[in-house]
Amino acid sequence: MQLYLPGIKLNYNEAGNGPVVVLLHAFPLAGAMWWQQVAALRANYRVIVPDLRGFGDSDAPPGPYLMDQMADDVAALLKERGVTQSAVVGLSMGGYIAFSLWRRHRQLLSALVLADTRAAPDSAEGQATREANACLVEREGPPAIAAKMIPNLVAPSANQTIRNTLTQLIHANSSQGIAGALRGMALRPDSRPDLASINIPTLVIVGSEDSLTPPAEAEAMHQALPNSTLVKIEGAGHLSNLEQPDAFNAALQSFFAA
Ligand code: MLT
């Protein structure tokens, strides 16, 4: 389904009935990375899954895509769908956007899931790497980013099927979209000062082998959040929802049921 916002077409999928759950995907993927969660949740929840600007079947205007802009896109989508409150699940970049949603549209949020993400901003070195990767994708296209990133996105033991899925998702995106998100993530603010104010129920999930946003980051967020639960998913790297879907879904379901 499509929503037309000023200057951009946003693609999204919606399935099921019940309380609303919004799934915000990681970089440089698309809403399709959540298929196993949609399958598990749709019996009891109304699941809304956008392709964030620059990804999947959404438009990829020139960047940078600020996390605030992406959060405003999600808020506009919820308004269009008549949703006044939802649980928001953000994995990695999706988590950065969830922090912006909290700052800008917190009335829309009833619960948060922060999966394999971090509240801290990029270091100067991290920002320089983002810019180098943006230039790389503009020069050589998405396959160069896929080759560079996939080894870090999953645990060393991740099977070839998962790696192939990631390759397909990344190759289907555009260079402009990938570069726009890289430059936007580099500009994201520090969300650590907001953690103490996040008083809604929050679930922090991390793959035990996540090397991009390691368990120590999740533990630090959990300590700073006043109303949070921490779940570590054994045998998963950064993309814990794809690598260990049963454990990830069980964590979501018991959190939502509570
Ligand atoms: C992601 O999975 O969304 C990215 O690893 C986030 C990032 O590069 O900071």
py3Dmol code that shows the C-alpha trace and the ligand (Angstrom):
import py3Dmol

protein = """\
ATOM      1  CA  MET A   1       0.000   0.000   0.000  1.00  0.00           C
ATOM      2  CA  GLN A   2       1.100   3.541  -0.621  1.00  0.00           C
ATOM      3  CA  LEU A   3       0.893   6.850   1.171  1.00  0.00           C
ATOM      4  CA  TYR A   4       1.716  10.061  -0.689  1.00  0.00           C
ATOM      5  CA  LEU A   5       3.503  12.575   1.536  1.00  0.00           C
ATOM      6  CA  PRO A   6       4.836  15.934   0.313  1.00  0.00           C
ATOM      7  CA  GLY A   7       7.549  15.000  -2.192  1.00  0.00           C
ATOM      8  CA  ILE A   8       7.607  11.284  -1.491  1.00  0.00           C
ATOM      9  CA  LYS A   9       5.644   8.072  -1.888  1.00  0.00           C
ATOM     10  CA  LEU A  10       5.906   5.867   1.190  1.00  0.00           C
ATOM     11  CA  ASN A  11       5.218   2.152   0.792  1.00  0.00           C
ATOM     12  CA  TYR A  12       3.883   0.090   3.693  1.00  0.00           C
ATOM     13  CA  ASN A  13       2.219  -3.199   4.506  1.00  0.00           C
ATOM     14  CA  GLU A  14      -0.491  -3.845   7.007  1.00  0.00           C
ATOM     15  CA  ALA A  15      -1.807  -7.163   8.329  1.00  0.00           C
ATOM     16  CA  GLY A  16      -3.997  -8.496  11.120  1.00  0.00           C
ATOM     17  CA  ASN A  17      -6.359  -7.003  13.668  1.00  0.00           C
ATOM     18  CA  GLY A  18      -5.958  -5.867  17.244  1.00  0.00           C
ATOM     19  CA  PRO A  19      -3.688  -3.421  19.065  1.00  0.00           C
ATOM     20  CA  VAL A  20      -1.300  -1.737  16.634  1.00  0.00           C
ATOM     21  CA  VAL A  21       2.356  -2.766  16.384  1.00  0.00           C
ATOM     22  CA  VAL A  22       4.669  -0.787  14.074  1.00  0.00           C
ATOM     23  CA  LEU A  23       7.891  -2.443  12.885  1.00  0.00           C
ATOM     24  CA  LEU A  24      10.762  -0.109  11.862  1.00  0.00           C
ATOM     25  CA  HIS A  25      13.495  -1.822   9.874  1.00  0.00           C
ATOM     26  CA  ALA A  26      17.289  -1.675   9.990  1.00  0.00           C
ATOM     27  CA  PHE A  27      19.706  -0.072   7.546  1.00  0.00           C
ATOM     28  CA  PRO A  28      20.150  -0.819   4.616  1.00  0.00           C
ATOM     29  CA  LEU A  29      17.207  -3.204   4.399  1.00  0.00           C
ATOM     30  CA  ALA A  30      13.421  -2.777   4.046  1.00  0.00           C
ATOM     31  CA  GLY A  31      10.161  -3.660   5.766  1.00  0.00           C
ATOM     32  CA  ALA A  32      10.439  -7.148   4.265  1.00  0.00           C
ATOM     33  CA  MET A  33      13.041  -8.021   6.925  1.00  0.00           C
ATOM     34  CA  TRP A  34      10.115  -8.382   9.362  1.00  0.00           C
ATOM     35  CA  TRP A  35       8.226 -11.133   7.519  1.00  0.00           C
ATOM     36  CA  GLN A  36       8.649 -13.675  10.285  1.00  0.00           C
ATOM     37  CA  GLN A  37       7.396 -11.206  12.890  1.00  0.00           C
ATOM     38  CA  VAL A  38       4.374 -10.257  10.766  1.00  0.00           C
ATOM     39  CA  ALA A  39       3.529 -13.952  10.398  1.00  0.00           C
ATOM     40  CA  ALA A  40       3.693 -14.468  14.163  1.00  0.00           C
ATOM     41  CA  LEU A  41       1.927 -11.280  15.287  1.00  0.00           C
ATOM     42  CA  ARG A  42      -0.868 -10.856  12.769  1.00  0.00           C
ATOM     43  CA  ALA A  43      -3.209 -13.280  14.536  1.00  0.00           C
ATOM     44  CA  ASN A  44      -3.466 -10.936  17.536  1.00  0.00           C
ATOM     45  CA  TYR A  45      -2.192  -7.554  16.397  1.00  0.00           C
ATOM     46  CA  ARG A  46      -2.619  -5.056  13.613  1.00  0.00           C
ATOM     47  CA  VAL A  47       0.920  -4.893  12.265  1.00  0.00           C
ATOM     48  CA  ILE A  48       2.048  -1.881  10.213  1.00  0.00           C
ATOM     49  CA  VAL A  49       5.381  -2.151   8.411  1.00  0.00           C
ATOM     50  CA  PRO A  50       6.703   0.812   6.444  1.00  0.00           C
ATOM     51  CA  ASP A  51       9.524   0.811   3.957  1.00  0.00           C
ATOM     52  CA  LEU A  52      11.311   3.830   5.402  1.00  0.00           C
ATOM     53  CA  ARG A  53      12.165   6.627   2.977  1.00  0.00           C
ATOM     54  CA  GLY A  54      14.966   5.542   0.677  1.00  0.00           C
ATOM     55  CA  PHE A  55      14.256   1.815   1.050  1.00  0.00           C
ATOM     56  CA  GLY A  56      12.149  -0.996  -0.374  1.00  0.00           C
ATOM     57  CA  ASP A  57       9.333   0.325  -2.560  1.00  0.00           C
ATOM     58  CA  SER A  58       9.340   3.794  -1.010  1.00  0.00           C
ATOM     59  CA  ASP A  59      10.810   6.718  -2.895  1.00  0.00           C
ATOM     60  CA  ALA A  60      14.434   7.677  -2.388  1.00  0.00           C
ATOM     61  CA  PRO A  61      14.676  11.468  -2.693  1.00  0.00           C
ATOM     62  CA  PRO A  62      18.048  13.165  -2.250  1.00  0.00           C
ATOM     63  CA  GLY A  63      19.334  12.901   1.348  1.00  0.00           C
ATOM     64  CA  PRO A  64      20.379  13.293   4.025  1.00  0.00           C
ATOM     65  CA  TYR A  65      17.399  11.615   5.705  1.00  0.00           C
ATOM     66  CA  LEU A  66      17.343  12.956   9.221  1.00  0.00           C
ATOM     67  CA  MET A  67      15.964  10.528  11.796  1.00  0.00           C
ATOM     68  CA  ASP A  68      13.433  13.256  12.679  1.00  0.00           C
ATOM     69  CA  GLN A  69      12.232  13.293   9.070  1.00  0.00           C
ATOM     70  CA  MET A  70      11.852   9.527   9.058  1.00  0.00           C
ATOM     71  CA  ALA A  71       9.970   9.707  12.369  1.00  0.00           C
ATOM     72  CA  ASP A  72       7.666  12.349  10.893  1.00  0.00           C
ATOM     73  CA  ASP A  73       7.019   9.993   7.939  1.00  0.00           C
ATOM     74  CA  VAL A  74       5.985   7.257  10.376  1.00  0.00           C
ATOM     75  CA  ALA A  75       3.776   9.657  12.353  1.00  0.00           C
ATOM     76  CA  ALA A  76       2.094  10.761   9.104  1.00  0.00           C
ATOM     77  CA  LEU A  77       1.510   7.131   8.160  1.00  0.00           C
ATOM     78  CA  LEU A  78      -0.097   6.395  11.548  1.00  0.00           C
ATOM     79  CA  LYS A  79      -2.321   9.455  11.213  1.00  0.00           C
ATOM     80  CA  GLU A  80      -3.358   8.378   7.715  1.00  0.00           C
ATOM     81  CA  ARG A  81      -4.255   4.915   9.043  1.00  0.00           C
ATOM     82  CA  GLY A  82      -6.283   6.412  11.905  1.00  0.00           C
ATOM     83  CA  VAL A  83      -3.890   5.082  14.567  1.00  0.00           C
ATOM     84  CA  THR A  84      -3.696   7.130  17.762  1.00  0.00           C
ATOM     85  CA  GLN A  85      -1.467   4.799  19.817  1.00  0.00           C
ATOM     86  CA  SER A  86       0.838   1.946  18.966  1.00  0.00           C
ATOM     87  CA  ALA A  87       3.717  -0.159  20.189  1.00  0.00           C
ATOM     88  CA  VAL A  88       6.786   0.690  18.116  1.00  0.00           C
ATOM     89  CA  VAL A  89       9.519  -1.863  17.474  1.00  0.00           C
ATOM     90  CA  GLY A  90      12.730  -0.396  16.051  1.00  0.00           C
ATOM     91  CA  LEU A  91      15.771  -2.449  15.163  1.00  0.00           C
ATOM     92  CA  SER A  92      19.075  -0.572  14.850  1.00  0.00           C
ATOM     93  CA  MET A  93      18.283   2.407  12.535  1.00  0.00           C
ATOM     94  CA  GLY A  94      14.637   1.701  13.377  1.00  0.00           C
ATOM     95  CA  GLY A  95      15.597   2.286  17.017  1.00  0.00           C
ATOM     96  CA  TYR A  96      17.205   5.638  16.179  1.00  0.00           C
ATOM     97  CA  ILE A  97      13.897   6.599  14.554  1.00  0.00           C
ATOM     98  CA  ALA A  98      11.969   5.336  17.589  1.00  0.00           C
ATOM     99  CA  PHE A  99      13.959   7.779  19.764  1.00  0.00           C
ATOM    100  CA  SER A 100      12.933  10.614  17.427  1.00  0.00           C
ATOM    101  CA  LEU A 101       9.325   9.449  17.635  1.00  0.00           C
ATOM    102  CA  TRP A 102       9.571   9.661  21.408  1.00  0.00           C
ATOM    103  CA  ARG A 103      10.939  13.219  21.235  1.00  0.00           C
ATOM    104  CA  ARG A 104       8.486  14.455  18.600  1.00  0.00           C
ATOM    105  CA  HIS A 105       5.336  12.305  18.722  1.00  0.00           C
ATOM    106  CA  ARG A 106       5.331  10.550  22.084  1.00  0.00           C
ATOM    107  CA  GLN A 107       1.529  10.736  22.331  1.00  0.00           C
ATOM    108  CA  LEU A 108       1.473   8.063  19.594  1.00  0.00           C
ATOM    109  CA  LEU A 109       3.510   5.552  21.622  1.00  0.00           C
ATOM    110  CA  SER A 110       2.166   3.069  24.146  1.00  0.00           C
ATOM    111  CA  ALA A 111       5.247   0.827  24.340  1.00  0.00           C
ATOM    112  CA  LEU A 112       8.697   0.634  22.768  1.00  0.00           C
ATOM    113  CA  VAL A 113      10.950  -2.199  21.679  1.00  0.00           C
ATOM    114  CA  LEU A 114      14.563  -1.158  21.110  1.00  0.00           C
ATOM    115  CA  ALA A 115      16.320  -4.019  19.364  1.00  0.00           C
ATOM    116  CA  ASP A 116      20.028  -4.126  18.514  1.00  0.00           C
ATOM    117  CA  THR A 117      20.307  -0.362  18.648  1.00  0.00           C
ATOM    118  CA  ARG A 118      22.069   2.337  20.629  1.00  0.00           C
ATOM    119  CA  ALA A 119      21.176   5.665  22.193  1.00  0.00           C
ATOM    120  CA  ALA A 120      24.628   7.187  21.653  1.00  0.00           C
ATOM    121  CA  PRO A 121      25.376   9.250  18.537  1.00  0.00           C
ATOM    122  CA  ASP A 122      28.174   8.528  16.054  1.00  0.00           C
ATOM    123  CA  SER A 123      31.729   9.373  17.023  1.00  0.00           C
ATOM    124  CA  ALA A 124      33.690  11.627  14.652  1.00  0.00           C
ATOM    125  CA  GLU A 125      35.340   8.480  13.314  1.00  0.00           C
ATOM    126  CA  GLY A 126      31.948   6.814  12.824  1.00  0.00           C
ATOM    127  CA  GLN A 127      30.699   9.859  10.932  1.00  0.00           C
ATOM    128  CA  ALA A 128      33.743   9.747   8.656  1.00  0.00           C
ATOM    129  CA  THR A 129      33.097   6.052   7.941  1.00  0.00           C
ATOM    130  CA  ARG A 130      29.466   6.861   7.070  1.00  0.00           C
ATOM    131  CA  GLU A 131      30.596   9.504   4.581  1.00  0.00           C
ATOM    132  CA  ALA A 132      33.135   7.113   3.069  1.00  0.00           C
ATOM    133  CA  ASN A 133      30.399   4.471   2.704  1.00  0.00           C
ATOM    134  CA  ALA A 134      28.011   7.021   1.172  1.00  0.00           C
ATOM    135  CA  CYS A 135      30.673   7.878  -1.416  1.00  0.00           C
ATOM    136  CA  LEU A 136      31.322   4.156  -1.970  1.00  0.00           C
ATOM    137  CA  VAL A 137      27.671   3.389  -2.699  1.00  0.00           C
ATOM    138  CA  GLU A 138      27.355   6.418  -4.970  1.00  0.00           C
ATOM    139  CA  ARG A 139      30.407   5.239  -6.884  1.00  0.00           C
ATOM    140  CA  GLU A 140      29.929   1.467  -6.965  1.00  0.00           C
ATOM    141  CA  GLY A 141      26.282   0.814  -6.083  1.00  0.00           C
ATOM    142  CA  PRO A 142      24.517  -1.253  -3.407  1.00  0.00           C
ATOM    143  CA  PRO A 143      26.519  -4.496  -3.981  1.00  0.00           C
ATOM    144  CA  ALA A 144      29.626  -2.778  -2.584  1.00  0.00           C
ATOM    145  CA  ILE A 145      27.737  -1.931   0.625  1.00  0.00           C
ATOM    146  CA  ALA A 146      26.249  -5.428   0.827  1.00  0.00           C
ATOM    147  CA  ALA A 147      29.691  -7.018   0.565  1.00  0.00           C
ATOM    148  CA  LYS A 148      31.080  -4.704   3.225  1.00  0.00           C
ATOM    149  CA  MET A 149      28.202  -4.906   5.687  1.00  0.00           C
ATOM    150  CA  ILE A 150      26.747  -8.410   5.618  1.00  0.00           C
ATOM    151  CA  PRO A 151      29.634 -10.039   7.525  1.00  0.00           C
ATOM    152  CA  ASN A 152      28.938  -7.607  10.399  1.00  0.00           C
ATOM    153  CA  LEU A 153      25.150  -7.772  10.288  1.00  0.00           C
ATOM    154  CA  VAL A 154      24.873 -11.421  11.307  1.00  0.00           C
ATOM    155  CA  ALA A 155      26.633 -13.843  13.647  1.00  0.00           C
ATOM    156  CA  PRO A 156      29.492 -15.837  12.089  1.00  0.00           C
ATOM    157  CA  SER A 157      27.293 -18.954  12.274  1.00  0.00           C
ATOM    158  CA  ALA A 158      24.435 -17.366  10.257  1.00  0.00           C
ATOM    159  CA  ASN A 159      23.412 -19.617   7.399  1.00  0.00           C
ATOM    160  CA  GLN A 160      23.644 -18.903   3.678  1.00  0.00           C
ATOM    161  CA  THR A 161      19.875 -18.474   3.310  1.00  0.00           C
ATOM    162  CA  ILE A 162      19.923 -15.483   5.657  1.00  0.00           C
ATOM    163  CA  ARG A 163      22.951 -14.044   3.885  1.00  0.00           C
ATOM    164  CA  ASN A 164      21.214 -14.457   0.508  1.00  0.00           C
ATOM    165  CA  THR A 165      18.083 -12.734   1.809  1.00  0.00           C
ATOM    166  CA  LEU A 166      20.170  -9.801   3.012  1.00  0.00           C
ATOM    167  CA  THR A 167      21.979  -9.598  -0.300  1.00  0.00           C
ATOM    168  CA  GLN A 168      18.675  -9.435  -2.161  1.00  0.00           C
ATOM    169  CA  LEU A 169      17.217  -6.795   0.139  1.00  0.00           C
ATOM    170  CA  ILE A 170      20.301  -4.574  -0.058  1.00  0.00           C
ATOM    171  CA  HIS A 171      20.748  -4.948  -3.820  1.00  0.00           C
ATOM    172  CA  ALA A 172      17.104  -3.948  -4.356  1.00  0.00           C
ATOM    173  CA  ASN A 173      17.683  -0.562  -2.717  1.00  0.00           C
ATOM    174  CA  SER A 174      19.024   2.473  -4.543  1.00  0.00           C
ATOM    175  CA  SER A 175      22.401   4.134  -4.055  1.00  0.00           C
ATOM    176  CA  GLN A 176      20.675   7.441  -3.350  1.00  0.00           C
ATOM    177  CA  GLY A 177      18.525   5.884  -0.634  1.00  0.00           C
ATOM    178  CA  ILE A 178      21.455   4.148   1.058  1.00  0.00           C
ATOM    179  CA  ALA A 179      23.618   7.287   0.928  1.00  0.00           C
ATOM    180  CA  GLY A 180      20.752   9.433   2.215  1.00  0.00           C
ATOM    181  CA  ALA A 181      20.277   7.233   5.272  1.00  0.00           C
ATOM    182  CA  LEU A 182      24.026   6.997   5.962  1.00  0.00           C
ATOM    183  CA  ARG A 183      24.336  10.786   6.001  1.00  0.00           C
ATOM    184  CA  GLY A 184      21.185  11.107   8.091  1.00  0.00           C
ATOM    185  CA  MET A 185      22.349   8.574  10.693  1.00  0.00           C
ATOM    186  CA  ALA A 186      25.656  10.456  10.963  1.00  0.00           C
ATOM    187  CA  LEU A 187      23.694  13.569  11.965  1.00  0.00           C
ATOM    188  CA  ARG A 188      21.496  11.922  14.576  1.00  0.00           C
ATOM    189  CA  PRO A 189      21.479  13.464  18.023  1.00  0.00           C
ATOM    190  CA  ASP A 190      22.500  11.857  21.296  1.00  0.00           C
ATOM    191  CA  SER A 191      19.438  10.037  22.660  1.00  0.00           C
ATOM    192  CA  ARG A 192      21.039   9.146  25.999  1.00  0.00           C
ATOM    193  CA  PRO A 193      19.623  12.247  27.744  1.00  0.00           C
ATOM    194  CA  ASP A 194      16.108  11.104  26.724  1.00  0.00           C
ATOM    195  CA  LEU A 195      16.329   7.640  28.245  1.00  0.00           C
ATOM    196  CA  ALA A 196      15.309   8.695  31.769  1.00  0.00           C
ATOM    197  CA  SER A 197      12.137  10.296  30.369  1.00  0.00           C
ATOM    198  CA  ILE A 198      10.953   7.175  28.521  1.00  0.00           C
ATOM    199  CA  ASN A 199       8.411   6.055  31.096  1.00  0.00           C
ATOM    200  CA  ILE A 200       6.347   3.757  28.863  1.00  0.00           C
ATOM    201  CA  PRO A 201       7.052   0.006  29.007  1.00  0.00           C
ATOM    202  CA  THR A 202      10.204  -0.670  26.995  1.00  0.00           C
ATOM    203  CA  LEU A 203      11.769  -3.930  25.917  1.00  0.00           C
ATOM    204  CA  VAL A 204      15.457  -3.917  25.028  1.00  0.00           C
ATOM    205  CA  ILE A 205      16.533  -6.844  22.844  1.00  0.00           C
ATOM    206  CA  VAL A 206      20.061  -7.697  21.765  1.00  0.00           C
ATOM    207  CA  GLY A 207      21.698 -10.583  19.968  1.00  0.00           C
ATOM    208  CA  SER A 208      24.405 -12.132  22.151  1.00  0.00           C
ATOM    209  CA  GLU A 209      26.817 -11.872  19.202  1.00  0.00           C
ATOM    210  CA  ASP A 210      25.809  -8.415  17.987  1.00  0.00           C
ATOM    211  CA  SER A 211      29.107  -6.763  17.067  1.00  0.00           C
ATOM    212  CA  LEU A 212      27.594  -3.485  15.755  1.00  0.00           C
ATOM    213  CA  THR A 213      25.483  -2.607  18.797  1.00  0.00           C
ATOM    214  CA  PRO A 214      26.891  -5.048  21.360  1.00  0.00           C
ATOM    215  CA  PRO A 215      25.176  -6.340  24.503  1.00  0.00           C
ATOM    216  CA  ALA A 216      27.026  -3.729  26.616  1.00  0.00           C
ATOM    217  CA  GLU A 217      25.113  -0.965  24.761  1.00  0.00           C
ATOM    218  CA  ALA A 218      21.819  -2.726  25.434  1.00  0.00           C
ATOM    219  CA  GLU A 219      22.715  -3.147  29.108  1.00  0.00           C
ATOM    220  CA  ALA A 220      23.548   0.582  29.372  1.00  0.00           C
ATOM    221  CA  MET A 221      20.179   1.532  27.819  1.00  0.00           C
ATOM    222  CA  HIS A 222      18.355  -0.888  30.087  1.00  0.00           C
ATOM    223  CA  GLN A 223      20.028   0.632  33.168  1.00  0.00           C
ATOM    224  CA  ALA A 224      19.074   4.164  32.111  1.00  0.00           C
ATOM    225  CA  LEU A 225      15.456   3.374  31.121  1.00  0.00           C
ATOM    226  CA  PRO A 226      13.054   3.590  34.074  1.00  0.00           C
ATOM    227  CA  ASN A 227      10.585   0.946  32.872  1.00  0.00           C
ATOM    228  CA  SER A 228      12.526  -1.590  30.833  1.00  0.00           C
ATOM    229  CA  THR A 229      13.152  -5.295  30.438  1.00  0.00           C
ATOM    230  CA  LEU A 230      16.274  -6.690  28.779  1.00  0.00           C
ATOM    231  CA  VAL A 231      16.274  -9.853  26.683  1.00  0.00           C
ATOM    232  CA  LYS A 232      19.477 -11.262  25.219  1.00  0.00           C
ATOM    233  CA  ILE A 233      19.001 -13.585  22.258  1.00  0.00           C
ATOM    234  CA  GLU A 234      21.581 -16.327  22.200  1.00  0.00           C
ATOM    235  CA  GLY A 235      23.106 -17.299  18.891  1.00  0.00           C
ATOM    236  CA  ALA A 236      22.075 -14.083  17.131  1.00  0.00           C
ATOM    237  CA  GLY A 237      24.162 -11.230  15.791  1.00  0.00           C
ATOM    238  CA  HIS A 238      22.890  -7.736  14.934  1.00  0.00           C
ATOM    239  CA  LEU A 239      19.798  -8.869  13.000  1.00  0.00           C
ATOM    240  CA  SER A 240      18.379 -10.881  15.876  1.00  0.00           C
ATOM    241  CA  ASN A 241      14.832 -10.934  14.438  1.00  0.00           C
ATOM    242  CA  LEU A 242      16.047 -12.672  11.257  1.00  0.00           C
ATOM    243  CA  GLU A 243      18.628 -14.925  12.848  1.00  0.00           C
ATOM    244  CA  GLN A 244      16.598 -16.278  15.777  1.00  0.00           C
ATOM    245  CA  PRO A 245      12.991 -15.472  14.844  1.00  0.00           C
ATOM    246  CA  ASP A 246      11.373 -17.841  17.348  1.00  0.00           C
ATOM    247  CA  ALA A 247      13.234 -16.367  20.322  1.00  0.00           C
ATOM    248  CA  PHE A 248      12.668 -12.820  19.036  1.00  0.00           C
ATOM    249  CA  ASN A 249       8.939 -13.427  18.509  1.00  0.00           C
ATOM    250  CA  ALA A 250       8.597 -15.040  21.937  1.00  0.00           C
ATOM    251  CA  ALA A 251      10.226 -11.972  23.527  1.00  0.00           C
ATOM    252  CA  LEU A 252       7.827  -9.651  21.676  1.00  0.00           C
ATOM    253  CA  GLN A 253       4.774 -11.721  22.502  1.00  0.00           C
ATOM    254  CA  SER A 254       5.452 -12.019  26.206  1.00  0.00           C
ATOM    255  CA  PHE A 255       6.219  -8.278  26.398  1.00  0.00           C
ATOM    256  CA  PHE A 256       3.018  -7.313  24.573  1.00  0.00           C
ATOM    257  CA  ALA A 257       0.940  -9.762  26.607  1.00  0.00           C
ATOM    258  CA  ALA A 258       2.190  -8.146  29.821  1.00  0.00           C
TER     259      ALA A 258
END
"""
ligand_1 = """\
9
MLT
C 21.390 -0.858 11.125
O 21.391 -2.075 11.254
O 20.355 -0.199 11.019
C 22.720 -0.177 11.062
O 23.734 -1.048 11.417
C 22.704 1.025 11.935
C 23.986 1.779 11.895
O 24.743 1.663 10.919
O 24.233 2.537 12.849
"""
view = py3Dmol.view(width=600, height=400)
view.addModel(protein, "pdb")
view.setStyle({"model": 0}, {"cartoon": {"style": "trace"}})
view.addModel(ligand_1, "xyz")
view.setStyle({"model": 1}, {"stick": {}})
view.zoomTo()
view.show()
